[in-house]
Amino acid sequence: MVKSLLYKILPYIVFTFISLAVSAADTMTGIMHPMFRSLQIKVNGDDQLPPVIVLDSDDHIEIAFDELADERRYLRYRLMHCDALWNPSRLVEQEFLDGFNIGDIEDFRFSMATATHYIHYSITLPNSQMRPIISGNYLLQVFPEENPDDILLQCRFMVSEQSAIVSAETTPRTDIDFQDSHQQLSLMVNTRHSGISDPFNRLMVTIQQNYRPDTETVLPHPSRVNGTNAYYEHLPEMIFKAGNEYRRFETVSTSFPTMGVEEISFSEPYYHMALYPDRPRSEMQYEFDKTQQGRFRIHEYNSPDPDVEADYAVVHFSLEMPKLVGSDVYIDGDLVNRRLDASSVMNYNNASGMYEKALLLKQGAYNYQYLTMPRGSTKAESTTIEGDKYETRNEYLVKVYNRDPMTRYDRLIAVARVFSSPY
């Protein structure tokens, strides 16, 4: 009996010490093990929504992923509560969770009739064993049953009170140019029902463009306050480079090329799909395209159950342009978990005169773009390759936090999506 209890509690104790040494950079969504793939978050079954659920509602969030393997692995998961900047909060588990902060992943299925064998896992929250009881930022971590220190993958999501009302608009008529290469936001936050007595000093707003962590800007104070309305206007932090519409391709068939695919072949153990070579668009005129701001959707054209019937293929990207000096080129989008690291950086092939990258991806419809980043920097830009077109439809995620020392954590009181222009 005692041994069994220790077995359940030990990872819980270890996690308490681990969280104290973790920084915001360590809490980014990502896959740490090469055999795990296709990490995706759905809200109420929708894979195109931001990873946000409303506290004490019927909302649910599903985290799904695959392991390339023949046998099921015994996996567990846990949650970490974070502050507004994604540093671990100082709360103990009982303060942000109802239930034990450890769960067994029991929802799994084996792939069917695919060349690549994999196991598809999913976690749904809240559930009968684990339920967030306060708002804020959360990090879900997956690890082997026998080793809680070995993080296989992790992903961010948010629980919002939606007790404040956000009104927002965007315009290409910015404080630095007029219908050129930037977009500017203005916000009004109504805190009447949030119980906040000092909006000027107790609010923090963050804004992120197209879910790119490197674009996130922080507004520690509003421009002005009128009663319970906090206004954010004409702030340089609210001016964003416009970028360009995401590029698209589809790998929904292994029999014939579909959108963006030039050639399909099979070389044991994977299918290979070469995309048509890309070229810079910075000097081209803007072209409208309806995209999903960097997301992807798992799909196989002839399957009613692509979660377990879609196959894997090595997708070959190529970008025809001269080699940059002092900067690297990255692929951006959910297909690389929005990380600017070795998983997304491209290599330059002097013989072909192209930047190249091969990614193992599950069949589906994908968005992506190319970013450049000076070596030593942590912020990328779209200007060099994609260009910055004021007409681009960007999606901005606005999050409003209440930073009150009395609560010991950052309440997430509102989340809003703002689109830069209508279709």
N, C-alpha and C positions, 0 to 999 in steps of 0.2 A: 504493500500500500504506500509506504513512504517513498520507496524507490520509484514507483509509478508517478507520484506527485512531483518528485524532483525532476523526472524526465520531461514533464510538461512545463515546469516553471523555469528550468535552467535556461532555455533560449530567451525567455522573458527577462531574466536577470542580466544575461550577457548583453542583450539589446540595450538595456538602460545605460550601460557603460559605453557601448559603441556610439550611441546617439550623442553623447556629450563631446565626442571628439570629431564629429562630422561637421563640415562646412557647407555653404550653399552650393559650391561647385560639385560637391559629392552627392548632391541630391537631384541632379539632372536625370531626366528620363533616359534610359539606355539599357542595352543588352551587354552583359559582361562576359558571357560564355559563347564561344563560336557556334555551338550546336543549337542555340536558341534563336528563333527568327520570328518575324511578322508580329511584333508587339503592337496591339491595337486596343483602343479604348472606345467603348460605345456607351452612350447615355440613353437609357430607355430604348435600346435597340437601334439607335441612330448613330452611324459612324461618321457623320458630318457635323456633329455638335461639339462644342468645347467640353473638356472633361470637368463639368461642374454639375453637382446635384444640389437640390435645395434641402436644407436641414428639416427634419421631421415631416418630410413629404413622402409621397409614394415613388419618388424618383429612385432609380437604381443605376449603378454603373457596372459595366462588365469589362474586365481586363482579360484579353485573350492573347495567346501566343502558341508557337509550335516548338517542339524539340525534334531535331532530326535524329531519329533513333528507331529501333525496332521494338523496344520494351518500355513500358511505362516506368517512370521514375517517381519515387515518393517525395513530393515537394510540399513545402509549407510557405506561408506568407505572414507578414506582420505589417503594421502601420506605424508611421512616425508622424507626429504633428509638428508643423513648421511655422515659422513666423512669416511676415509679409514678404521677406526677402529670401525665403526658402532656407534659412538656417533652422536647425532643430530647436523647437521650443523647450522650455524647462519644465514642462508639465510631465507628471507621471501618467502612466497609461490609464489609470482609473479616472483621471480628470478629463480625458477626451474620448474614452471608449466605454461602451456597455458590453461586457464580456471579456474573455481572455484575449490578450494581444498576440495570439498565435492561432493560425488556422491551417487545416490540412486541405490541400487541393484535391478534391475528389471528383470534380467534373472533368473528365478527359475522354477523348475518342481517338481511335486509330485511323490513319489515312486509308483510303480505299482506292484501289486500282491506279495508284500513282507510281511513277518510276522512282521517286524519292520517298522513302518511308519516313513518316513522322507521327508524333502524337500531338493532338490539339488539346490544349488545356484552357480552362476559363475559370474566372473568379467573379462572383457577383456580390456587390456590396450595396446596402447593408444586407446582412443575413442573420440567421438565428443565433449564430455564435459571436458575431462582431458587428457593432453598430456605432458609428460616430455620434457623439452627443453634443459636440460644440462645433461651431463654424471654424473655417480657416483652411490653410493649405495642408495637404496630406501627401505622404510618400508611401507607396506600397512596395515592399521588397519581397522577392521570391528567393528561397534558399533550399538546399537539400535537407531532408529530415534529420540527417545525422551530423550536419555541419552548419550551424546558424551563422557562422562568420563568412561563409562562402556565398556572396550575393551573386545570383545568376542573372537577374534583371531587376529593374525597378522602374516605376512610373509615377508621375505627379498627377494629382487630381485635387479638386477643391470642393468644399462644402460651404454653401452660402446661405445666409439668413434671408436675403432679399428683403430686408427691412428698410432699405433706403431706395429712393427712386433716382435713376440716372437719366438725364437728358443730354444728348450729344449730337454734334454734327461735324462734318468735315468739309473742307473747302480747298481748292487748288489756288485760291487767292491768299497767299501766305504773307507773313511779315518779311520774307526775304526774297520772294519772287512771285510772279503773276502767271498762273497757268503755264508753268514751265516744268519743273522736275521735283516739286515737293507737294505734300499735303499737310494741312494743319487742322488740329482738332480743337474744339471748345466744349467744355462740360459744365453741367450744373447738377449738383448732388443735393437732393432734398432729404434731410435726416430727421424729419418730423417724428417718424415712428421708430427711430433707432435708439432712443434714449441717450443721445449724445448732447451734453450740455455746452461743449466748447468745440464746435466744428473746426475752427481755425487751427487749434493745436492738437486735436485728437484724431484728425483724419489723415490717412495716407492713401494716395491713389497711384496705381501702377498701370501702365499702358504698354501693350505688346502688339507688334504688327505681324500678322500671319503666323502667330505662335512661335516666332523665332526668339529664343531666349536672349540672343545678343542685341535685339532691338529694344528690350524692355527699358522703359524710362520710369523714374520715380518722382512723384510730386508730393513733397512733405507737407506743403501748405497750399491752400487755395489762394487765388488772387485777391478775393474779397469774400465777405460773408454778409448776407442780409437775412437776419432771423435764422431760420433753419435751412436756408439755401446757401450752399457753398459753390462759388463760381471759379472755374479754371479757364482763363482767357489770356491770349497773347503771351504765352510762356514759350521760350525757345525749346524747352523739353517736349513740347507738343507738336513740333514740326518734324515730319518724317520724310525721308527720301521716298519718292513714289514707287520706285522699282518698275517692274513690268509684269504682265500676266505670266503665270507659271506655264512651263512647257508640259506636254502630255504625251503619254504612250500607253498602249494596252498590250498585255501578253495573254489574252484570254483564250488563245488557241495554241496548241503545240503542233498542229497540222499545217497551218497556213499563216503567213504574216498578217498582223492586224495593225492598228494605228501606230505609226512611228517605227515599226519593225521592218528592217530590210531583209534579214535572212534568219532562218531557223535551222539548227543542226542538232545532232545528238552525239555526245561524246561521254561515254560512261564515266560517272554515274548521272550526269545532268544533261538536260536540254540547254542549248545555248541560243540566245537571241541577240543579234547585233542590231542596234538601233541605227537609223540613218544618221550620218555625221551632223552635228550641230555647228552653228556658226554664231559669232557675236551679233547681238541685235541693237547695240547701243547707238549705232548710226542709222538704224532703220526707223521708219515711221511706225507709230503705234498701231497695232492690230488688235481689235477686240477678240477675246476668246472667253468662254464661260468655263472657269476652272474651279477647283475646290481649295484654293489657297494652300496647296502643298500636301493635301491629304491623299490617301489611297483607299481603294475598295477592292477586297478580295473577290475575284469573279472568274469563272470558267464558263465559256459560252454555252456549253452543253450540259451543265450540271445544276441540279436543284439544291445541292448542298456543298458549295465551294469550300467551306471551312475544312472539310476532310477529303474533298475530291479534286481540289485544285492542286496542280503539281508545282514543283520548283524549277526555276531556270536561271542560268547565269546570264544576266543582262549586261551587254557591253555598251558602254557610253563612250562617245568620242566627240571632242570639241576642237574644231579646226581653227587655230589661231597661233600667232607667234608666242614663244615662251616669255612669261613675265619675269622681270628681275625684282627680287626682294619680296615677292608676294606668292601665295599659293592659291590654287583654284579648288573650290569645294562644290560638291553636289549638295543641295539643300532640299529638305522636304521630310515628311514623315517616314519615307522609305529608309532614311538614315537616322531616324529619331531626333532630327534637328540638331545633331551634334556636329561640331566643326573639329574633327579629330582624324585619327588615322582611318577610321571607318568611312569617311566621306571625302578625304583629300584625293585629288587626281594626280596621276603621274604623267610627265611629259615624255613623249616618244619622239626623239630627234629625227628618226628615220621617216616617220609618217607626218611630222609637223603637227601633231595633235596631242591634246591632253586626253588621257584615257583612264577608264575605271571600269572594273567588273564587279557587279553586285549580285549575290544570290537572293532572288526575290520570288515570292509566291505569285502565282498567276493572278492578274488583276488589272485595274486601271489606276495609273499612277500620275501624280503631279511632281514636277521637280524644277529647279532652276540652278544657275551657276552663280556662285559668289566668289569674290576675291578677298583675301585678307593678308595684310602685311605680316611678315614673320615677326613673332613677339607680341602681336596684338590679339585681342579677344573679341574684336568687333569687325564683322565682315560688311561688305558693301556690294550692291548690285550694279553700280554705275558702269564699271569697266566692260562687262560682258552683256548684261541684260539691258542696261540703260535705265533711265528714270523718266517715266512718262506720266504726266499728271493725270491722264485719263484712267490709269490702272485702277481696277477694283480691288482694293485691299480690305482685309478684315482686321479690325482692331479690337482687342480684348481689354476692357476696362474693369479693373477690380478696385473696390473701395474697402479699406480696412479702418477699423477703430483701434487706435493704439492708446489704450488706457492702462496705466501701471496697476490699477486696482484689480484688473481681470487676469493679469500675468500672461496674457497671450493676445495675439492680434485677431480680433473678430473680423470675419469677412462679411460685411453687411450688404454688399451688392456686387453683382457681376453683370456686365452688359456687353453685347456685341454691337459694333458700329461698322457699317460698310461705307467705303469712301464715295461710291457712286452707284446708282441703280442700274440694273440690266435693262 
